[in-house]
Amino acid sequence: MSTTETTETTWAPERLLTSPAACLALRELGRHLAGAGFINRFGRLQIDDEKNEPLADLALGKYIDVAVASRFLGGPQATAALLETKAATITEESRFSLSFEVLSDGTAMAILPFLDSADDVPIDSVYAGTDTWLLRDQAWKYGLHGKRAIDLGTGTGLVAAFLTSRYETVVATDINQRATQTAQLSRELLHETAKSRMHVVTNDVAAGLHPGTFDFVCVNAPWVPAHRADGRIYSQGGETGFELPRRFILEGTELLAPNGIFIALCAELSFTDGSNPLRELLDDLEQNGFATSIEPTHAPHPFHAAADGTAETLPGLETARHVTAVVKRNP
Ligand SMILES: C[S@@+](CC[C@H](N)C(=O)[O-])C[C@H]1O[C@@H](n2cnc3c(N)ncnc32)[C@H](O)[C@@H]1O
């Protein structure tokens, strides 16, 4: 297959949002994928029927015939709108591909824009990783009761989209406008009820949100220390990596209604001087009307890139592990 591209691949989510034909294409794509039982958890691909393989290829960002793509996207006008907004590319041989991948757990879906280059990751790129699925699974486990949920630092919006199957109102927030624009596009993939439940907001942690009003709050907090994060918004957690998770935990738990549950994926660090900032923060919350616990995850060690353990990544660091911090507001 030749992939001689005739258009650029620069991703511009804000241009799609202002194109009704491009939004229609996303709605049609979401409808076809839901009908075909499409599940894509990073390589764990599933689809109900082999005849839907071209549809799965389209959703994975592979090249397929433009006429076939057009069938799944609501017609030539919608396909043209995607090309015009740089959300798709076409070759001289009429092979068409999307500039993004669709993530799906079979119910919730989200758009993950492809990077122009894996070597040059922009600081405002939109993140999804294996921990996204971990957050989704923890949300499945802990997000059981109530009407209102919020996904802080939503990225693609996948977990917020998932929460619409459990909650009447779901807010998805992020400080990165590129992420909130992408989450808005992800919303277009959902069926009408889910779409009407999901609201996307650009803000800093919990700024502007009413305290005490959410039954479930979740976050996959950035935890990488500044000197290792290259300024990337999705990973940089502050100087030691805990400054931003601390804010998410403090401000996120303030959002909880009585009996509400907060979960944060983050790193638990302990230092040779005996300090453990996450544990100490949760102990403080225990004194102020919350019940807390720390559940280790099966995700890789946060500082696994260090050659031998954790000592060289932060001064005085003794141990580090990836955990889910769970906080419940007492009745
Ligand atoms: C590790 S990513 C997780 C994204 C998504 N929740 C997921 O699990 O795929 C962290 C997210 O937090 C967002 N973020 C970083 N700083 C933030 C802040 N001060 N306020 C709100 N969101 C922030 C980033 O833009 C990014 O989308």
PDBQT file of the ligand as one rigid body, heavy atoms in Angstrom, charges set to zero:
ROOT
HETATM    1  C1  LIG A 401      -1.549  11.852  33.481  1.00  0.00    +0.000 C 
HETATM    2  S1  LIG A 401      -2.620  12.855  32.553  1.00  0.00    +0.000 S 
HETATM    3  C2  LIG A 401      -4.135  11.946  32.753  1.00  0.00    +0.000 C 
HETATM    4  C3  LIG A 401      -5.163  12.209  31.681  1.00  0.00    +0.000 C 
HETATM    5  C4  LIG A 401      -6.423  11.377  31.811  1.00  0.00    +0.000 C 
HETATM    6  N1  LIG A 401      -7.095  11.594  33.075  1.00  0.00    +0.000 N 
HETATM    7  C5  LIG A 401      -6.090   9.912  31.652  1.00  0.00    +0.000 C 
HETATM    8  O1  LIG A 401      -6.059   9.193  32.661  1.00  0.00    +0.000 OA
HETATM    9  O2  LIG A 401      -5.860   9.495  30.519  1.00  0.00    +0.000 OA
HETATM   10  C6  LIG A 401      -2.859  14.262  33.628  1.00  0.00    +0.000 C 
HETATM   11  C7  LIG A 401      -3.858  15.289  33.118  1.00  0.00    +0.000 C 
HETATM   12  O3  LIG A 401      -3.916  16.363  34.067  1.00  0.00    +0.000 OA
HETATM   13  C8  LIG A 401      -3.995  17.581  33.362  1.00  0.00    +0.000 C 
HETATM   14  N2  LIG A 401      -3.509  18.674  34.230  1.00  0.00    +0.000 N 
HETATM   15  C9  LIG A 401      -2.220  18.999  34.520  1.00  0.00    +0.000 A 
HETATM   16  N3  LIG A 401      -2.174  20.055  35.350  1.00  0.00    +0.000 NA
HETATM   17  C10 LIG A 401      -3.460  20.400  35.609  1.00  0.00    +0.000 A 
HETATM   18  C11 LIG A 401      -4.067  21.411  36.409  1.00  0.00    +0.000 A 
HETATM   19  N4  LIG A 401      -3.329  22.298  37.110  1.00  0.00    +0.000 N 
HETATM   20  N5  LIG A 401      -5.424  21.482  36.420  1.00  0.00    +0.000 NA
HETATM   21  C12 LIG A 401      -6.170  20.616  35.697  1.00  0.00    +0.000 A 
HETATM   22  N6  LIG A 401      -5.657  19.640  34.922  1.00  0.00    +0.000 NA
HETATM   23  C13 LIG A 401      -4.317  19.513  34.885  1.00  0.00    +0.000 A 
HETATM   24  C14 LIG A 401      -3.137  17.350  32.133  1.00  0.00    +0.000 C 
HETATM   25  O4  LIG A 401      -3.406  18.264  31.093  1.00  0.00    +0.000 OA
HETATM   26  C15 LIG A 401      -3.484  15.896  31.796  1.00  0.00    +0.000 C 
HETATM   27  O5  LIG A 401      -4.570  15.828  30.912  1.00  0.00    +0.000 OA
ENDROOT
TORSDOF 0
